């Protein structure tokens, strides 16, 4: 793989962090960003029980954590509410209620690059970007989320900290975590003079297997691999999914989920 190819793949990973910019650097054809409310989202393909949280409780939120499969809204160490990334309506609604109405960009499939799905991208304060997909992705997510700053201003006037797992934030130097991580959880881009990394912070979006598959032989003293070659090939091609940090050298520039490491396909 050439360095040019690596850069192209890296740009594809960053697609939703960069707005409607194609992998080749040209501007996509998405509609210009406009204010939007959660009511403008289409019906969720999957029914979810609505998250019930009062404005009084939401007003107390002082941090949002991006986990592999959800956004967790917290006050100190206490969880106020949580939005599953399988539920685009609730995710956008909660962020609108806390951070104010987002700007919106509508994209058709392929706008801004081959890896852009059909959907609507919402951005709050240049800090949180949520791409609500028209149809859920193969992994099961209805949104793709990117965190681009360490804080964002709430509509109530205070700053809300934005973190990933274990408190990792944009701007943090994570050289120790990169050095200590297994090779399966990290990827390097660039060269010694211009280094960049992707580090998996928390796995998620595990492939779903047929519930009728025969159980393994744990407890019998032997182990049986019941996966088929096609299952193994698919999982290998998909890499390890979850929430990742992207870095410039060893400084975090983006937190994102889903964002697989070692995927052998670009989308």
Protein Blocks (a to p, Z undefined) as FASTA:
>chain_A
ZZklmmmmmmmmmmmmnojadfkopacfbdcdddddfklpccdfbdcddddddfklmmmp
cbdcddfkbccddehjbcfbdcdfklmklmmmmmmmmnopaddddddehihpjklccddd
ddehhlaccdddfbacfkopabdcddfbfbdcdfkopacddddehhiaehiacklmmmmp
cfklpccehjfklgcddddfbgchiacddfkbccdfehilpacdfbdfklmmmmmmnopa
ddddddehjacfbdcddddehiabfZZ
